[in-house]
Amino acid sequence: MLSRDFSCRRPLAGVCKAWLVMLSVLLIACQTPREALQQLAQEHGRHWEVLPGHAFPLFILAPRTAEKMTRLRVYLEGDGHSWATATQPSLDPSPHNLLVPRLAVDDPTPNVYLARPCQFVMAATCQTSLWTDRRFSQAVVDRLSQAMDQLKQRYGNREFELVGYSGGAALALLLAAQRNDVTQVQTLAGNLSPRLWAAMKGLSPLDGSLEPLDYRDRLVLIPQRHFIAEADSIIPSHLADQYQQALGSPLSQCVHVPGASHDKGWEAAWSRWAKTPLAHQRLEAESRQIPLKQPTTSPIRLRAARDSANNPEVPAIAD
């Protein structure tokens, strides 16, 4: 009798378990981008906050430690959910894919995740132009630069390393060009030149936005490494080639990531390269005969923007 009763309850328990799983999925799907980001921060022991500002408040994930540091790595978010349709701007530019925050929380290097204006936190000054035509405007650059000043005052770092994803790459370059404390820039699936990108895509120029290559004289002095997704349908891979040609800097290099798309394949690639020194650092270390750990073997191909014939220890450009 007991056995029969138990066997009757087992299917019921299975149904209940299935409903609980479905309910969990629905609750996750109903999360707002901000709620999802706050949950991610909590799961990884990161403190989130909103930096106050004169123009726009900015959402950040602070470092795990408040200890003083020489260099602080800052992850700059991409353009987010800028467009609801091909012609209709979104009312909320918060990214639905939390790729950049995930990269930040998984990175043991002391870092801050810095969202773009009006992402995760809206203000009366938020207008759709700030995440469409004017997303690389001087007003946006100024607000991000102000946030970096706030971080510098808080953590006491002398230098910044900027890691920009997608449109955040253009802002990383603009900030590096306009500040004197950015010592290196890395980008992932980056829009390195909004002007060239718009021309490639057959789009109108971004009215009110700045162009990094207009600051070539400053950027040519900044060490850079740009990771290019070879299956990226949003940022064409040859954009980086044109940027490199226009910049003409031996301190700028490209790493092509086979199989990666605009928003997929980056966790694995970045985990291999996040702590790998840039080319100029490796050359300096070699000149001082200091061994540096190389990334584990991977299909990523390094394309360095320099004359490998004159530097036999530097990987040559691979097509």
VEXDREN-2710 file (C-alpha; in Angstrom, 1 decimal):
% VEXDREN-2710
k/r/px/py/pz
1/MET/0.0/0.0/0.0
2/LEU/2.8/2.3/0.9
3/SER/4.7/1.4/-2.2
4/ARG/1.6/2.2/-4.4
5/ASP/1.1/5.5/-2.7
6/PHE/4.8/6.4/-3.2
7/SER/4.7/5.5/-6.9
8/CYS/1.7/7.7/-7.4
9/ARG/3.5/10.7/-5.9
10/ARG/6.7/10.3/-8.0
11/PRO/5.1/11.6/-11.3
12/LEU/3.6/14.5/-9.3
13/ALA/7.0/15.4/-7.9
14/GLY/8.4/15.4/-11.4
15/VAL/5.7/17.7/-12.6
16/CYS/6.3/20.1/-9.7
17/LYS/10.1/20.1/-10.5
18/ALA/9.4/20.9/-14.1
19/TRP/7.1/23.8/-13.1
20/LEU/9.8/25.1/-10.8
21/VAL/12.4/25.1/-13.6
22/MET/10.0/26.8/-15.9
23/LEU/9.2/29.4/-13.3
24/SER/12.9/30.1/-12.7
25/VAL/13.4/30.6/-16.5
26/LEU/10.4/33.0/-16.6
27/LEU/11.7/35.0/-13.7
28/ILE/15.2/35.3/-15.3
29/ALA/13.6/36.3/-18.6
30/CYS/11.5/39.0/-16.8
31/GLN/14.6/40.6/-15.2
32/THR/15.4/44.1/-16.3
33/PRO/19.0/44.6/-17.6
34/ARG/19.8/46.4/-14.3
35/GLU/18.5/43.6/-12.2
36/ALA/20.5/41.0/-14.2
37/LEU/23.6/43.1/-13.7
38/GLN/23.1/43.5/-10.0
39/GLN/22.6/39.8/-9.7
40/LEU/25.8/39.1/-11.6
41/ALA/27.7/41.5/-9.3
42/GLN/26.3/39.8/-6.2
43/GLU/27.2/36.4/-7.4
44/HIS/30.8/37.5/-8.0
45/GLY/31.3/39.6/-4.9
46/ARG/31.4/42.9/-6.8
47/HIS/29.9/46.1/-5.5
48/TRP/27.7/48.1/-7.9
49/GLU/26.9/51.8/-7.6
50/VAL/25.9/54.8/-9.5
51/LEU/28.5/57.6/-9.9
52/PRO/26.8/61.0/-9.6
53/GLY/27.6/63.5/-12.3
54/HIS/26.7/66.9/-13.6
55/ALA/25.4/65.6/-16.9
56/PHE/24.6/61.9/-16.5
57/PRO/24.9/59.4/-13.7
58/LEU/27.0/56.4/-14.6
59/PHE/26.5/52.8/-13.5
60/ILE/29.7/51.0/-12.4
61/LEU/31.0/47.7/-10.9
62/ALA/33.7/48.6/-8.4
63/PRO/36.9/46.6/-7.9
64/ARG/36.8/43.8/-5.3
65/THR/39.4/45.7/-3.3
66/ALA/39.8/49.3/-2.4
67/GLU/43.5/49.0/-2.0
68/LYS/45.7/51.6/-3.8
69/MET/47.0/50.5/-7.1
70/THR/49.3/51.9/-9.8
71/ARG/47.2/51.0/-12.8
72/LEU/43.4/50.4/-13.0
73/ARG/41.8/48.6/-15.8
74/VAL/38.5/50.1/-17.0
75/TYR/36.1/48.1/-19.1
76/LEU/34.0/50.4/-21.3
77/GLU/30.6/49.0/-22.4
78/GLY/29.5/48.9/-26.0
79/ASP/26.6/50.7/-27.6
80/GLY/24.1/48.5/-25.9
81/HIS/20.4/48.3/-27.1
82/SER/20.6/51.5/-29.1
83/TRP/18.0/50.6/-31.7
84/ALA/14.6/49.0/-31.2
85/THR/14.3/48.5/-35.0
86/ALA/16.4/49.4/-38.0
87/THR/14.9/52.9/-37.9
88/GLN/13.5/53.4/-34.4
89/PRO/15.9/54.2/-31.5
90/SER/15.5/52.3/-28.3
91/LEU/14.0/54.0/-25.3
92/ASP/16.5/52.2/-23.0
93/PRO/20.1/51.7/-24.3
94/SER/21.0/49.2/-21.5
95/PRO/22.7/46.1/-23.0
96/HIS/20.7/42.9/-22.9
97/ASN/23.8/40.8/-23.3
98/LEU/26.0/41.3/-20.2
99/LEU/29.2/40.2/-22.1
100/VAL/31.4/43.1/-20.9
101/PRO/30.4/42.8/-17.2
102/ARG/31.0/39.0/-17.3
103/LEU/34.5/39.7/-18.7
104/ALA/35.1/42.2/-15.9
105/VAL/34.0/40.0/-13.0
106/ASP/36.0/37.0/-14.3
107/ASP/39.1/39.1/-14.6
108/PRO/41.5/38.9/-11.6
109/THR/43.2/42.1/-12.6
110/PRO/41.9/45.1/-10.5
111/ASN/39.2/46.6/-12.7
112/VAL/36.1/48.7/-12.9
113/TYR/33.2/48.1/-15.3
114/LEU/31.9/51.5/-16.6
115/ALA/28.6/51.6/-18.4
116/ARG/27.8/54.3/-20.9
117/PRO/25.5/57.3/-20.2
118/CYS/21.9/56.3/-19.7
119/GLN/22.6/52.6/-19.5
120/PHE/21.1/50.9/-16.5
121/VAL/20.2/54.3/-15.0
122/MET/18.2/57.0/-16.7
123/ALA/18.1/60.7/-16.1
124/ALA/16.1/63.7/-17.3
125/THR/19.0/64.6/-19.6
126/CYS/18.9/61.3/-21.4
127/GLN/18.0/61.7/-25.0
128/THR/18.0/59.1/-27.8
129/SER/20.7/61.1/-29.6
130/LEU/23.2/60.1/-26.8
131/TRP/23.1/56.5/-27.9
132/THR/22.6/57.0/-31.6
133/ASP/24.2/59.9/-33.6
134/ARG/26.0/61.5/-30.6
135/ARG/27.1/58.4/-28.9
136/PHE/30.8/59.4/-29.5
137/SER/30.2/63.1/-28.8
138/GLN/32.4/65.3/-26.7
139/ALA/29.7/65.4/-24.0
140/VAL/29.9/61.6/-23.6
141/VAL/33.7/61.6/-23.6
142/ASP/33.7/64.4/-21.0
143/ARG/31.3/62.5/-18.7
144/LEU/33.4/59.3/-19.0
145/SER/36.6/61.2/-18.3
146/GLN/35.0/62.8/-15.3
147/ALA/34.1/59.3/-14.0
148/MET/37.8/58.3/-14.5
149/ASP/38.8/61.3/-12.4
150/GLN/36.5/60.1/-9.7
151/LEU/37.9/56.6/-9.8
152/LYS/41.5/58.0/-9.8
153/GLN/40.7/60.0/-6.7
154/ARG/39.2/57.0/-5.0
155/TYR/41.7/54.3/-5.8
156/GLY/44.9/56.4/-6.1
157/ASN/46.0/54.9/-9.4
158/ARG/48.4/56.9/-11.5
159/GLU/47.5/55.1/-14.8
160/PHE/44.6/53.6/-16.6
161/GLU/44.3/50.8/-19.1
162/LEU/41.1/50.9/-21.1
163/VAL/39.3/47.9/-22.5
164/GLY/36.6/48.9/-24.9
165/TYR/34.0/46.6/-26.5
166/SER/32.2/47.4/-29.8
167/GLY/31.4/51.2/-29.6
168/GLY/33.3/51.4/-26.3
169/ALA/36.5/50.9/-28.4
170/ALA/36.0/54.3/-30.1
171/LEU/35.4/55.9/-26.7
172/ALA/38.5/54.2/-25.3
173/LEU/40.6/55.7/-28.1
174/LEU/39.1/59.1/-27.7
175/LEU/39.7/59.1/-23.9
176/ALA/43.3/57.9/-24.5
177/ALA/43.8/60.8/-27.0
178/GLN/42.4/63.4/-24.6
179/ARG/43.9/62.3/-21.4
180/ASN/47.6/62.0/-20.3
181/ASP/47.2/59.0/-17.9
182/VAL/46.0/56.2/-20.3
183/THR/49.0/54.0/-20.8
184/GLN/47.4/51.4/-23.1
185/VAL/44.2/50.5/-24.9
186/GLN/42.7/47.1/-25.7
187/THR/39.5/46.6/-27.7
188/LEU/37.2/43.7/-28.5
189/ALA/35.1/43.7/-31.7
190/GLY/35.8/47.4/-31.6
191/ASN/34.5/50.2/-33.7
192/LEU/37.9/51.8/-34.1
193/SER/36.8/54.4/-36.6
194/PRO/33.1/55.4/-36.6
195/ARG/33.7/57.4/-39.8
196/LEU/35.2/54.5/-41.7
197/TRP/32.6/52.1/-40.2
198/ALA/29.7/54.2/-41.4
199/ALA/31.2/54.4/-44.9
200/MET/31.7/50.6/-45.0
201/LYS/28.1/50.0/-43.9
202/GLY/26.6/52.6/-46.3
203/LEU/25.3/54.7/-43.4
204/SER/25.1/58.4/-42.9
205/PRO/28.0/59.9/-40.8
206/LEU/27.3/60.1/-37.1
207/ASP/26.3/63.7/-36.7
208/GLY/27.8/65.2/-33.5
209/SER/30.2/62.3/-32.9
210/LEU/34.0/62.5/-32.7
211/GLU/36.4/60.5/-34.8
212/PRO/39.5/58.8/-33.2
213/LEU/41.6/59.1/-36.2
214/ASP/41.3/62.9/-36.0
215/TYR/43.6/62.5/-33.0
216/ARG/46.2/60.4/-34.8
217/ASP/49.1/62.4/-33.5
218/ARG/48.2/61.4/-29.9
219/LEU/47.0/57.9/-30.6
220/VAL/50.2/56.9/-32.5
221/LEU/52.0/57.2/-29.1
222/ILE/49.5/54.9/-27.3
223/PRO/50.2/51.1/-27.1
224/GLN/47.2/49.3/-28.4
225/ARG/45.9/45.8/-29.0
226/HIS/42.8/45.2/-31.0
227/PHE/41.0/41.8/-31.0
228/ILE/39.0/41.2/-34.2
229/ALA/36.2/38.8/-34.6
230/GLU/36.5/37.1/-38.0
231/ALA/32.8/36.2/-38.0
232/ASP/31.6/39.7/-37.0
233/SER/28.6/40.9/-39.1
234/ILE/28.4/44.2/-37.3
235/ILE/32.0/45.4/-37.3
236/PRO/33.7/44.3/-40.5
237/SER/37.1/42.7/-39.8
238/HIS/38.8/44.9/-42.5
239/LEU/37.9/48.0/-40.5
240/ALA/40.9/47.2/-38.3
241/ASP/43.1/47.0/-41.3
242/GLN/42.0/50.4/-42.5
243/TYR/42.5/51.8/-39.0
244/GLN/46.0/50.4/-38.7
245/GLN/46.9/51.8/-42.1
246/ALA/45.6/55.2/-41.3
247/LEU/47.2/55.2/-37.8
248/GLY/50.6/53.9/-39.0
249/SER/51.8/53.1/-35.4
250/PRO/54.4/50.4/-34.5
251/LEU/52.7/50.3/-31.1
252/SER/49.4/49.1/-32.4
253/GLN/48.7/45.4/-33.1
254/CYS/45.7/43.3/-34.1
255/VAL/44.8/39.8/-32.9
256/HIS/42.3/37.9/-35.2
257/VAL/39.9/35.6/-33.3
258/PRO/38.7/32.8/-35.7
259/GLY/35.1/31.7/-35.1
260/ALA/34.2/34.6/-32.8
261/SER/31.2/36.8/-33.8
262/HIS/30.4/40.3/-32.5
263/ASP/29.0/39.0/-29.2
264/LYS/30.1/35.3/-29.0
265/GLY/33.4/33.6/-28.4
266/TRP/35.0/36.4/-26.3
267/GLU/35.1/34.8/-22.9
268/ALA/37.5/32.0/-24.0
269/ALA/39.6/34.4/-26.1
270/TRP/39.9/37.1/-23.5
271/SER/40.7/34.6/-20.7
272/ARG/43.9/33.6/-22.7
273/TRP/44.9/37.2/-23.4
274/ALA/43.7/39.4/-20.5
275/LYS/47.0/39.0/-18.6
276/THR/49.3/38.8/-21.6
277/PRO/51.5/41.9/-22.0
278/LEU/51.2/43.9/-25.2
279/ALA/53.9/43.6/-27.8
280/HIS/55.8/46.7/-26.7
281/GLN/56.0/45.3/-23.1
282/ARG/57.3/41.9/-24.4
283/LEU/60.0/43.7/-26.4
284/GLU/61.0/45.8/-23.4
285/ALA/61.1/42.7/-21.2
286/GLU/63.2/40.8/-23.8
287/SER/65.7/43.7/-23.9
288/ARG/66.0/43.4/-20.1
289/GLN/66.1/39.6/-20.4
290/ILE/63.0/39.2/-18.2
291/PRO/61.0/36.1/-19.0
292/LEU/57.2/36.7/-19.5
293/LYS/54.6/34.0/-19.6
294/GLN/53.0/33.6/-23.0
295/PRO/49.4/32.7/-23.6
296/THR/48.5/29.0/-24.0
297/THR/48.4/27.7/-27.5
298/SER/45.3/28.8/-29.3
299/PRO/44.1/29.3/-32.9
300/ILE/44.3/33.1/-32.4
301/ARG/46.6/34.7/-35.0
302/LEU/48.6/37.7/-34.1
303/ARG/48.7/40.5/-36.6
304/ALA/51.3/43.1/-35.5
305/ALA/51.4/46.5/-37.1
306/ARG/55.1/46.8/-37.3
307/ASP/58.0/45.6/-39.5
308/SER/58.7/42.0/-38.4
309/ALA/61.8/41.9/-40.6
310/ASN/63.5/44.4/-38.4
311/ASN/62.2/42.6/-35.2
312/PRO/62.7/38.9/-35.8
313/GLU/61.4/38.1/-32.3
314/VAL/58.0/39.7/-33.0
315/PRO/55.3/37.6/-34.7
316/ALA/54.9/38.6/-38.4
317/ILE/51.6/39.6/-39.9
318/ALA/49.5/36.5/-40.7
319/ASP/46.9/36.6/-43.4
END
